[in-house]
Amino acid sequence: MDTQARIARELNINRLLGKGGEGDELQRRIDFIKGTLRQSGCHALVLGISGGVDSLTAGRLCQLAVEQLRSEDYEALFIAMRLPYKTQADERDAQASLDFIAPDQIETLNIAACVDGLMGSLSAGQVSAERIDFIKGNVKARARMTAQYAVANLHNGLVVGTDHGAEALMGFFTKFGDGACDLAPLSGLTKTQVRLLASALGGPQQLVAKAPTADLEELAPGKLDELAYGCSYDEIDSYLMGEAVSERVKAIVENAYLKTAHKRALPGVP
């Protein structure tokens, strides 16, 4: 098995999705969410909503899951969280996403005091401004996950993540930040497939097609994911789907996968 096929298999990529069957795939993932919540004995799902297609899709799947559970006489609640750092530039998109998802409950926690307090206590020494900005971005991601787990604890709930196959391949998530969760219902999907499912759910096209950005670094606000990668999501998806890609793209994605292996693994032990 070549490296391209092995990585796709390790990430459980579904190479058939996109040729029909979106309705069945949506219900399969809704059933996964329902089964995970039931098995845990918990009664709430918590997810941060950013305004991007990933949280839009996962959020709507969660809302549909809890509605189905309630129809089956299982108490269930979906809490969508807004977790801005001060003021979010694309807040309008986040609110449009919430309007579409129609969650049972919305909680808003501004992470600025937490992040600024920690960064203000950090002895940075001679570290460059760029490095500090990167560190602060990771602190933001971890503060958001801390807030989500606090709310989940309050409501006997589970935290939902938005990681999918393309992000997992590139390791494009903060370890113990947005990479931390109890269930990841978008796992194994390419970015194209996430958009496909979002469209099948009836998501607003401006959000479905929105260019993804982590929006964590203040020295490069709104920096596109694809600029950070050095290649496009279409190229990453082509790699995952077993299609021919350039040697440049192959080198980028395989080096990223190798370099970020620690993010996808359990802690090392002796």
Secondary structure by P-SEA (a helix, b strand, c coil): ccaaaaaaaaacccccccccaaaaaaaaaaaaaaaaaaaacccbbbbbbcccaaaaaaaaaaaaaaaaaaaacbbbbbbbbbbbcccccaaaaaaaaaaaacccbbbbbbaaaaaaaaaaacccccccaaaaaaaaaaaaaaaaaaaaaaaaaaacbbbbbbccaaaaaaccccccccccccccccccccaaaaaaaaaaacccccccccccccccccccccccccccccccaaaaaaaaacccccaaaaaaaaaaaaaacccccccccc
